[in-house]
Amino acid sequence: MVDLAHGQNSKIFFDLGPNEALVARLAENAYVLNMVSHVGDFSIAALASGAKAAISVDG
């Protein structure tokens, strides 16, 4: 259980949902390069929305 009132340390950022939704809308039939992949949320959203491919890089 994540304590939203006092912070969380799950390394998953809950405020990225609207941005992931935008990527999902734009990704259909696209090739996606995710340069800040972290846990791959944006790549997964893109692929689930019909992206042809997604390359994830995290440094």
C-alpha positions in Angstrom: 0.0 0.0 0.0 1.3 3.4 -1.0 1.0 6.2 1.6 -0.1 9.1 -0.8 -0.4 11.6 2.1 3.3 11.2 3.2 5.0 10.3 0.0 5.9 7.1 -1.7 9.1 5.4 -2.8 7.8 2.9 -5.3 9.8 4.6 -8.1 6.6 4.8 -10.1 5.4 8.4 -10.5 1.6 8.7 -10.3 1.5 12.2 -11.8 2.7 10.9 -15.2 -0.7 9.4 -16.1 -1.9 12.3 -18.3 1.4 12.2 -20.2 1.2 8.5 -20.7 -2.3 9.0 -22.1 -1.0 11.5 -24.6 1.7 9.2 -25.7 -0.9 6.4 -26.1 -3.0 8.7 -28.4 0.0 9.7 -30.6 1.7 6.3 -30.8 -0.5 4.3 -33.1 1.6 3.0 -36.1 4.6 5.0 -34.8 8.1 4.1 -34.0 8.8 5.3 -30.4 12.2 6.2 -28.9 11.9 6.5 -25.1 15.1 8.1 -23.9 14.1 8.2 -20.2 12.5 4.8 -19.8 13.0 4.2 -16.1 10.5 1.4 -15.7 9.1 1.6 -19.3 5.7 3.1 -18.6 5.7 5.2 -21.8 7.0 2.4 -24.0 4.3 0.1 -22.6 1.6 2.7 -23.2 2.8 3.2 -26.7 3.0 -0.5 -27.6 -0.4 -1.1 -26.0 -1.8 1.6 -28.3 -0.5 0.2 -31.5 3.0 1.5 -31.8 5.0 -0.5 -34.4 8.1 -0.6 -32.0 9.4 1.0 -29.0 13.1 1.4 -28.0 13.7 2.2 -24.3 16.9 3.7 -23.1 17.7 4.6 -19.5 21.0 5.9 -18.3 
